[in-house]
């Protein structure tokens, strides 16, 4: 007996392309998040270096700076992800996985509007990213 696995036909999909109304709603959400991140990241007082005589104060300031820098880095990556999502809306490909080209579930987009991959592809990318050194994995939280 010989079994052949068939790839699902794209024309058999039950899901419809994202409507213009849905896209506009996600665009508003993304633009609001973009604006909020820009205003929050403009305050960089926490990374200022102050002269202090006390060793404990210096250590505390160093720790605070490191946390602030990490937060700025996270915000920067998130801003890039949001900008990319806004560009996908403009290009009329928002809501389509960049890896498999299947629709991204609306539930996922409501949770993470800047998502560029469906759950299955994101899991593959996360597993591949966890085996590599570095911190360049996609941002998929803080919605």
C-alpha positions as CSV (number, residue, x, y, z in Angstrom):
1,X,0.0,0.0,0.0
2,X,1.4,3.4,-1.0
3,X,0.3,6.6,0.8
4,X,0.9,10.0,-0.6
5,X,0.7,13.1,1.6
6,X,-0.9,16.0,-0.2
7,X,-0.3,19.6,0.6
8,X,-3.6,21.4,1.3
9,X,-4.9,23.4,-1.7
10,X,-4.8,27.1,-1.0
11,X,-8.2,27.4,-2.7
12,X,-9.7,25.1,-0.1
13,X,-9.0,27.5,2.7
14,X,-11.9,28.4,4.9
15,X,-10.4,31.6,6.1
16,X,-10.9,34.8,4.1
17,X,-8.3,37.5,3.5
18,X,-8.2,40.2,6.1
19,X,-10.8,42.8,5.4
20,X,-10.1,46.5,5.0
21,X,-12.1,47.2,8.2
22,X,-10.0,44.7,10.2
23,X,-6.8,46.0,8.7
24,X,-7.7,49.6,9.7
25,X,-8.4,48.5,13.2
26,X,-5.0,46.8,13.5
27,X,-3.4,49.8,11.9
28,X,-4.9,52.1,14.6
29,X,-3.7,49.7,17.4
30,X,-0.2,49.5,15.9
31,X,0.1,53.3,15.4
32,X,-1.0,53.8,19.0
33,X,1.5,51.3,20.3
34,X,4.2,52.9,18.1
35,X,3.4,56.4,19.5
36,X,3.4,55.1,23.1
37,X,6.8,53.4,22.7
38,X,8.3,56.5,21.1
39,X,7.2,58.7,23.9
40,X,8.3,56.2,26.6
41,X,11.7,55.7,25.0
42,X,12.5,59.4,24.8
43,X,13.1,59.5,28.5
44,X,16.7,58.4,28.9
45,X,17.6,59.9,32.3
46,X,18.1,56.4,33.8
47,X,21.2,55.8,31.6
48,X,22.9,59.0,32.7
49,X,26.2,58.5,34.5
50,X,26.5,60.4,37.8
51,X,29.5,60.8,40.0
52,X,29.1,59.3,43.4
53,X,31.6,58.5,46.2
54,X,29.7,55.6,47.7
55,X,30.5,52.2,46.1
56,X,26.9,50.8,46.8
57,X,25.4,53.9,45.0
58,X,27.7,53.2,42.0
59,X,26.7,49.6,41.8
60,X,23.0,50.5,42.1
61,X,23.4,53.1,39.3
62,X,25.2,50.6,37.1
63,X,22.5,48.0,37.6
64,X,19.8,50.7,36.9
65,X,21.6,51.7,33.7
66,X,21.9,48.1,32.5
67,X,18.2,47.6,33.0
68,X,17.3,50.8,31.3
69,X,19.6,50.0,28.3
70,X,18.0,46.5,28.0
71,X,14.6,48.1,28.1
72,X,15.6,50.6,25.4
73,X,16.9,47.8,23.3
74,X,13.7,45.8,23.7
75,X,11.7,48.9,22.8
76,X,13.8,49.5,19.8
77,X,13.3,46.0,18.5
78,X,9.5,46.2,19.2
79,X,9.4,49.5,17.3
80,X,11.0,47.9,14.3
81,X,8.5,45.0,14.5
82,X,5.6,47.5,14.7
83,X,7.0,49.5,11.8
84,X,7.3,46.3,9.7
85,X,3.7,45.4,10.5
86,X,2.6,48.9,9.4
87,X,4.5,48.4,6.2
88,X,2.8,45.0,5.6
89,X,-0.5,46.7,6.0
90,X,0.5,49.3,3.4
91,X,1.7,46.5,1.1
92,X,-1.6,44.6,1.7
93,X,0.1,41.5,3.0
94,X,-0.7,42.1,6.7
95,X,-2.0,38.9,8.4
96,X,-0.1,36.6,6.2
97,X,2.8,34.5,7.6
98,X,6.1,35.6,6.0
99,X,7.3,32.0,6.2
100,X,4.5,29.7,4.9
101,X,2.3,32.5,3.4
102,X,-0.8,31.1,5.2
103,X,-3.1,33.5,7.1
104,X,-2.2,34.3,10.7
105,X,-5.1,33.6,13.0
106,X,-7.0,36.7,14.1
107,X,-6.7,35.6,17.7
108,X,-2.9,35.7,17.4
109,X,-3.0,39.1,15.7
110,X,-5.3,40.5,18.4
111,X,-2.8,39.4,21.1
112,X,0.3,40.4,19.1
113,X,-0.6,42.8,16.3
114,X,2.9,43.0,15.0
115,X,3.2,39.2,14.6
116,X,4.8,38.3,11.2
117,X,4.5,34.5,11.5
118,X,1.7,32.1,12.3
119,X,2.0,30.1,15.6
120,X,3.5,27.0,13.9
121,X,6.2,28.9,12.0
122,X,7.0,31.1,15.1
123,X,7.5,27.9,17.2
124,X,10.0,26.6,14.5
125,X,11.8,30.0,14.5
126,X,11.9,30.1,18.3
127,X,13.4,26.6,18.5
128,X,15.9,27.5,15.9
129,X,16.7,30.7,17.7
130,X,17.1,29.0,21.0
131,X,19.9,26.8,19.6
132,X,21.8,29.9,18.4
133,X,23.7,32.3,20.6
134,X,22.5,35.9,20.5
135,X,19.4,37.9,21.2
136,X,18.1,38.6,17.7
137,X,14.9,36.6,18.0
138,X,11.6,38.2,17.1
139,X,9.7,40.2,19.7
140,X,6.4,38.5,20.5
141,X,5.2,39.9,23.8
142,X,4.3,43.1,25.6
143,X,1.1,43.4,23.8
